[in-house]
Amino acid sequence: MALGDRHQKKDVEAALKRAEAAGLKVRHDKNKHRWGWVLCCPCNDQTVVYCTPRNTGDEAKKINEFVRNHQRCV
């Protein structure tokens, strides 16, 4: 991610950094409520990341679960 592509919520940003460290791609693509995507290139699966989730802890957990499920692909 580029410098200006950080998520405004700290726990979601930490989960995105863990996803990148695990080898997944994080793509910033601001479009209304969507902040961007976490992509698993080998299996072409993706999950959306929202700008203003109702619960930032749940959004971070969703990203972490996606990373756990796709570590075998990377």
N, C-alpha and C positions, 0 to 999 in steps of 0.2 A: 504494500500500500504506500502511496505517496504521503507526504507530511500532512497535507490538507484533507486527507481522506479518513481521518480518525473519527470514530463514533463518539458522540457527546456524552454517553453514559459509560462510566469507568468499568463497571463489571462486564458490560457487553464488549467494550474495547479489549479487555483482558482475554475474554473468550475468543475474540477474533485473532488476537496475537497467538494464542495457543493453537488455533486452527492453522495458521500460517506455519508455525513451528513444526506441526505434524505433517506438513507437505501439501495441504489443501490450498486452493486459490481463494483469495478474498477479493471480490470485485466491488468497488464503490460505484453505484449507479443510482443516484438520487432521483426518484420518481414518485412524487406525492408522498405517501407514507412509507415507501420502501427506501431503505438506506442502501441496500446492495444485496449481494449474494455470497454464499460460501459454496464453492464448487469442488467436486471430486472428479478430476479429469479422466481417470481410468474407467470409471463406471458411468460417467455422464450424469451423475445425480447432483442435485443442488438443493439448497434451502435458502429461503428469503430471510433477510435481516431487516427489521423495521426501525425507522428513525425514532419513533416515540412509542415504544411498547407499553402496554398497560402495567406490566410488571417486569422490570429490568432483570430481576433474578431469574425469572422463568425464561426470558429470552436468552440469557447466558447459558442456562441449563440446556436449552434446545440446541444451541450451537455446540456445546460440549458433547452432548449425546450424538450429534451428527458426526463429530470428529471421532468419537469412540467407535461408531458403527462403520466408519470408512478408513480406519487405520490399516486394515488388512489390504486395502486397494493400493495404497501409496507405497 
